[in-house]
Amino acid sequence: MADVKPFAPASAHGALAPIASAVLGIGLLSVMDAAVKYLAPDFATSQLVVLRYFFGVLSAAIVFFANGTRWPDLATMRPHAWRSVVVVITAGSFYYALSTLPLAVTLALSFTSPILIALFARLTLGERPGGHVALALALGFFGVLVVLWDQLAQASGGTVFGAVAALVSSVCYAIAMVSLKWRAARDPIPTIVLLQNLFACLLSAPVAALQWSLPNGGQWILFAVIGTLGTVGHLCLTWAYGRADASRLGVLEYTAFIWAVIIGFLVFAEWPTLGTLAGAALIVAGAILANRTPRIPASRAPDAEIGP
């Protein structure tokens, strides 16, 4: 057994803590996505994935050993290995989309994931999100449609594969986050994050080796930053998903669009259009509506294991 105990449900007093942790994690991952987009023209998608998780392993290992966490047994590692297959597909398809689409458009397409998270959580975790959560999902998704209507109309035919990749990533991301909720009730945070990075790195390494391009000094540093941001971001999300319903936290994924608009403007000189801002306003309204009640119901840990 690991030294760190599984999570306890959030109290009414600390109900907002998982929300804050999830928003912080999403923000850090959005910055990571921007760094990946910056490097994408110079490297194959498989190399972006393997180096992101290689440096993720290093930073996750520091947290793992600093906490004195014991190495998991095979029964614990097996579901994480299956989950990492989905994680690699998520990262690979999303990084490909980042290389072909503007940052804001890629994030907008990925925002189908909160709806899928709520659906999968209902089917597999037995969660019953309230009506206000369903309304928030609808409001946020309508905001995504506004963005897509405004921006994808200007896209060329060459972006079609990128759009499909973003949607594939969205489906896989929803599966990965619901399975994260499943494991967060059972395993210590350092174990979850370390195994996710380790297995994802090993799975993506063979393909990356065939498409390898040697980074320069500055690019190595940026890859290290990407790995660290990914690890800290997932630590925040894992902590949040261990204390709140996946369907409720899923709505907060929409806040990544706000990060995308800010980063796109500052780093890539992508000016937000009126449609982009209108969609963002709807997205924020949905996130606020979903979290208008202070109490987050405790989740029941399922009895079944994830994966075959």
Solvent accessible surface area in square Angstrom, and as a share of the most:
residue,aa,sasa,rsa
1,M,207,0.92
2,A,36,0.28
3,D,75,0.39
4,V,49,0.28
5,K,167,0.71
6,P,66,0.41
7,F,30,0.12
8,A,68,0.53
9,P,87,0.54
10,A,23,0.18
11,S,72,0.47
12,A,76,0.59
13,H,183,0.82
14,G,24,0.23
15,A,2,0.01
16,L,111,0.55
17,A,42,0.32
18,P,0,0.00
19,I,20,0.10
20,A,64,0.50
21,S,18,0.11
22,A,1,0.00
23,V,49,0.28
24,L,98,0.49
25,G,0,0.00
26,I,6,0.03
27,G,2,0.02
28,L,39,0.19
29,L,21,0.10
30,S,5,0.03
31,V,57,0.32
32,M,11,0.05
33,D,15,0.08
34,A,7,0.05
35,A,13,0.10
36,V,1,0.01
37,K,30,0.13
38,Y,135,0.52
39,L,3,0.01
40,A,9,0.07
41,P,114,0.72
42,D,84,0.43
43,F,18,0.07
44,A,31,0.24
45,T,37,0.22
46,S,16,0.10
47,Q,0,0.00
48,L,4,0.02
49,V,4,0.02
50,V,11,0.07
51,L,8,0.04
52,R,3,0.01
53,Y,7,0.03
54,F,86,0.36
55,F,33,0.14
56,G,0,0.00
57,V,26,0.15
58,L,88,0.44
59,S,18,0.11
60,A,2,0.01
61,A,22,0.17
62,I,124,0.63
63,V,42,0.24
64,F,1,0.01
65,F,136,0.57
66,A,84,0.65
67,N,81,0.42
68,G,42,0.41
69,T,9,0.05
70,R,148,0.54
71,W,132,0.46
72,P,16,0.10
73,D,90,0.47
74,L,147,0.73
75,A,76,0.59
76,T,28,0.16
77,M,33,0.15
78,R,113,0.41
79,P,0,0.00
80,H,2,0.01
81,A,33,0.26
82,W,114,0.40
83,R,10,0.04
84,S,1,0.01
85,V,60,0.34
86,V,31,0.18
87,V,10,0.06
88,V,29,0.16
89,I,80,0.41
90,T,17,0.10
91,A,9,0.07
92,G,19,0.18
93,S,18,0.12
94,F,21,0.09
95,Y,5,0.02
96,Y,84,0.32
97,A,0,0.00
98,L,0,0.00
99,S,53,0.34
100,T,49,0.28
101,L,4,0.02
102,P,58,0.36
103,L,2,0.01
104,A,11,0.09
105,V,4,0.02
106,T,0,0.00
107,L,11,0.05
108,A,0,0.00
109,L,9,0.05
110,S,16,0.10
111,F,3,0.01
112,T,30,0.18
113,S,4,0.03
114,P,0,0.00
115,I,58,0.29
116,L,38,0.19
117,I,0,0.00
118,A,10,0.07
119,L,85,0.42
120,F,44,0.18
121,A,0,0.00
122,R,120,0.44
123,L,127,0.63
124,T,66,0.39
125,L,10,0.05
126,G,36,0.35
127,E,13,0.06
128,R,156,0.57
129,P,42,0.27
130,G,35,0.33
131,G,60,0.57
132,H,35,0.16
133,V,4,0.03
134,A,58,0.45
135,L,108,0.54
136,A,0,0.00
137,L,17,0.08
138,A,60,0.46
139,L,52,0.26
140,G,0,0.00
141,F,64,0.27
142,F,113,0.47
143,G,0,0.00
144,V,1,0.01
145,L,82,0.41
146,V,37,0.22
147,V,0,0.00
148,L,32,0.16
149,W,217,0.76
150,D,38,0.20
151,Q,30,0.13
152,L,52,0.26
153,A,87,0.67
154,Q,133,0.59
155,A,42,0.33
156,S,75,0.49
157,G,61,0.59
158,G,60,0.58
159,T,23,0.13
160,V,85,0.49
161,F,149,0.62
162,G,0,0.00
163,A,21,0.16
164,V,80,0.46
165,A,13,0.10
166,A,0,0.00
167,L,77,0.38
168,V,66,0.38
169,S,4,0.02
170,S,2,0.01
171,V,64,0.37
172,C,17,0.10
173,Y,41,0.16
174,A,0,0.00
175,I,73,0.37
176,A,4,0.03
177,M,2,0.01
178,V,6,0.04
179,S,4,0.03
180,L,2,0.01
181,K,15,0.06
182,W,22,0.08
183,R,8,0.03
184,A,0,0.00
185,A,33,0.26
186,R,76,0.28
187,D,8,0.04
188,P,8,0.05
189,I,25,0.13
190,P,10,0.06
191,T,2,0.01
192,I,2,0.01
193,V,3,0.02
194,L,6,0.03
195,L,0,0.00
196,Q,6,0.03
197,N,0,0.00
198,L,45,0.22
199,F,31,0.13
200,A,0,0.00
201,C,17,0.10
202,L,105,0.52
203,L,83,0.41
204,S,8,0.05
205,A,38,0.30
206,P,86,0.54
207,V,82,0.47
208,A,2,0.01
209,A,73,0.56
210,L,155,0.77
211,Q,94,0.42
212,W,113,0.40
213,S,49,0.32
214,L,140,0.70
215,P,5,0.03
216,N,91,0.46
217,G,51,0.49
218,G,51,0.49
219,Q,31,0.14
220,W,84,0.29
221,I,120,0.61
222,L,46,0.23
223,F,1,0.00
224,A,34,0.26
225,V,66,0.38
226,I,1,0.00
227,G,0,0.00
228,T,62,0.36
229,L,33,0.16
230,G,0,0.00
231,T,1,0.01
232,V,61,0.35
233,G,0,0.00
234,H,23,0.10
235,L,33,0.16
236,C,19,0.12
237,L,1,0.00
238,T,2,0.01
239,W,76,0.27
240,A,0,0.00
241,Y,1,0.00
242,G,12,0.12
243,R,53,0.19
244,A,0,0.00
245,D,18,0.09
246,A,0,0.00
247,S,2,0.01
248,R,13,0.05
249,L,1,0.01
250,G,0,0.00
251,V,0,0.00
252,L,5,0.03
253,E,14,0.06
254,Y,0,0.00
255,T,23,0.13
256,A,6,0.04
257,F,0,0.00
258,I,55,0.28
259,W,92,0.32
260,A,2,0.01
261,V,22,0.13
262,I,87,0.44
263,I,17,0.09
264,G,1,0.01
265,F,83,0.35
266,L,128,0.64
267,V,85,0.49
268,F,50,0.21
269,A,74,0.57
270,E,50,0.23
271,W,190,0.67
272,P,42,0.26
273,T,53,0.31
274,L,151,0.75
275,G,14,0.13
276,T,1,0.01
277,L,90,0.45
278,A,46,0.35
279,G,0,0.00
280,A,9,0.07
281,A,64,0.49
282,L,46,0.23
283,I,1,0.00
284,V,58,0.33
285,A,41,0.32
286,G,0,0.00
287,A,7,0.06
288,I,117,0.59
289,L,42,0.21
290,A,0,0.00
291,N,24,0.12
292,R,146,0.53
293,T,43,0.25
294,P,95,0.60
295,R,153,0.56
296,I,7,0.04
297,P,54,0.34
298,A,64,0.50
299,S,38,0.24
300,R,159,0.58
301,A,50,0.39
302,P,15,0.10
303,D,135,0.70
304,A,59,0.46
305,E,76,0.34
306,I,37,0.19
307,G,37,0.35
308,P,110,0.69
